[in-house]
């Protein structure tokens, strides 16, 4: 039977400890990456929500202006609608 060398046992234990520490570090790193990714996604969602809200407000403002223009200038609005319909009919006909 071979007797284990104390130096070899110490080195073997050092390697085991290093591997355990590396696993722990990788686990923490993985958790940090997950946290950063979630944070980035949350910021991205917030930006998209803000952009959608701004776009919705702009569309509503344009719709209000258009309604006001049509109320103030009904003949011009009808003429524009007839002209747009005519152009669209020409485009779809071909």
N, C-alpha and C positions, 0 to 999 in steps of 0.2 A: 504494500500500500504506500501511496505517496502522501507525504505530509505537506499540507498547504503552507506556503511561504508567507510570513506575516506581511511582507512588502507587497506581494501579489494580492493578498486579501485586501489590503488597504487601497491599492490601486483599483481593484475590482469594485470596492465599495464607493470609491470616488467617482468612478464611471457611472455606477448606478445612481448616485446622488445627482450627478450632472444631468443624466437622462431624465430623472424625476423633475429637476428644476426646469429643464427645457420643456417638458410637457406642460408644467404649470405656466411657464411664460407664454407658450403657444396658446394655451387656453385663455389666458388674459388678453393676449393680442387678438384672438378671435372674437372675444366679447367686445373689445374696444372697436374693432372693425364693424361689428354688428350695430353697435351704438351709433357710430359715425354714419353708417348707411341709413339707419332709421331717421337720424336727425336731418340728413340731406334730403331724404324723401319727404319728410314733414315740411321742410322749407320749400321744396319744389311744389308740393301740393298747395301750400299757402300762396305762393306766387301765382300759380295757375288760377286759384280761386279769386285772388285780387284782380287779375287780368280779366277774368270772365265777368266779374262784377262791374269793372270799368267799361267793358265792351257793352254789357247790357244797359248801363246808364247812358252810354253814347247812342245806342240804337234807340232807346226810348226818347232821348232828346231830339234826335233826327226825325223820329216819327211825329213827335209833337210839333216840330217846325213844319213838317210836311202837311199835317192836318190844318195848321194855322194858315199856310199858304193857300191850300185848297179852299178853305172858308173865305179867305180874303179875295181870291182870284179864281172863281169857279170856271169861268170861260177859258182862261189860260190853262188851267189844270185839265179840262176836258180836251182842249186842243193838243196838249202834250200827250195825253193818254191815247188819243186817236192816232197821233203821229207815231208813237211807240208801237202801237198795235199794227200799224201799216208796215213799219220797218220789220217787225217780227214776222209778219205774214210773208213778206218778201223773202226773208232769210229762210224760213221753214219751207217755202214752196220749192226751193231749188234743191 
